[in-house]
Amino acid sequence: MAEYFADTYALVEILKGNPNYGKYSSAELYTTEFNLLELPYALVRDFGVEKAEGILEIVKSSVTVVVPEVHHYVLASEIRIQERKNEKKLSLIDCLGYVIAKSLGMRFLTGDREFEGMANVEFVK
């Protein structure tokens, strides 16, 4: 089974049933607590308050939550600084996921246009 680090964008698209993300719903997905922190915003927006908590519980039990190490935080900051020079506005949470994906030997799954064309990214709209 394929393994991917899913950012919040990817998790939302999988939950919304985006057909472009169909094959990833059966993949082994990894994420961080930071992505799970961002997710309820989209869940409330797209599914309503009543469903958001239940959906989050399902997601949390379905993905592997990775605990970042100190060097991941430093590398994430370095990537963000480097990419700002290329006029990319990457969030620190996404940069963290990106470096964790690389360190675990898996692709970073996202539809965030700022990551399009970057190495080790599975870019899906």
N, C-alpha and C positions, 0 to 999 in steps of 0.2 A: 504494500500500500504506500502511495506517495505521501510525503510529509512536506508541509509548508508552514511558514510562520505567517499567520493571518493578521493583518492590521485591522483596525476598526472598520475601515471602508469595506474591506473584503467580508468581514463578519456580517455587516449590515446587508450587503448585496446577496450573500448566501441566504440570510433569513428572509429577505424580500422575495426570494425565488428567481432572481435574475438568471435567465437561462445560460448566460455566459459563464456563470459560476457553478453550473450544475455539477460538473465533474469534481469540484472541490468539496461539495457537501459530503462526499463519501471518503475524502482524504483524511489523513491524520493531521489535525491542525494544532498549532502551538500559538500562544499569545502571552501577554503579560497582564498583570493586575491593572496596569495603567490603561491598557486597551479596554479592559472590562469596566474601568471607571468611565471611559468615554462612551461606551456602548449604550447605557440607558438613555442618554440624550436622544439618540436616534430612535431607540425603541419607543420612547414616549411620543416622539414626533410622528413616527410611522405607524405605531400599533395602539397607542393610547396608554394612559397610566395604568389602567386595570390589567392589561396584558404584559406590561413591561417587566415586572418582577418575575413572573413565571417564565417568561422567555429567557431572561438573564440567568435564572437558575438552570435551565436546560443547557444554555450555552456553556456556563461555567462547568457543568458536569460532563460536557462533551469534548472540551478542548483540554490540552495539557498547558497548564499555566507555568511559565518559566519565571524563575526568580533571577533577576539580573545580578551580575557580579559587579564589583566596583569598576573593573576595567571596561565593562560594557558602557557604563555611564560616561566615562572619559572619552571612549571612542565615539559614542553618539554625539557628544559635544563637538568633537573634532570634525566629524562628518558635516554637522550642521554649519559650522564656521566655514569649512571648505566650500560647501555648496552655495552658501550665501554669496561667495565671490563669483559664482556662476549664475547669480540672480535667481537661485531657487530658494523658496521659502518653505523649508522642511520643518515640521514640528519635532521637538525633542523626543516625544513619545514614538513617532514614526522612525526617527533616526535610531532610537534604542532598539526597536524591533528589527530594523535593517541589520544592525551589527550583531544582534543575537542570532538572527537567521544565518548569517555568514559563519558565525562561530559554531553553530550546530550542523553546518553543512547542508542547509536546506534553502530553498528559494523564499524570498520575501513576497508574499501575495498581496497585491494592492491594485486599486484603480486610481490612486492619487496621481494626477498628471505630473506632479513634480518628480516622481520616481521613474517616469517613462524613459526608457533607454539606458537606465543605470544598470551596471553589472549586478548579477544575481537577483534580478527582480522579475517576477511573474506578473506582468502588467496586464490587467483584464478590466475592460470597461463594462 
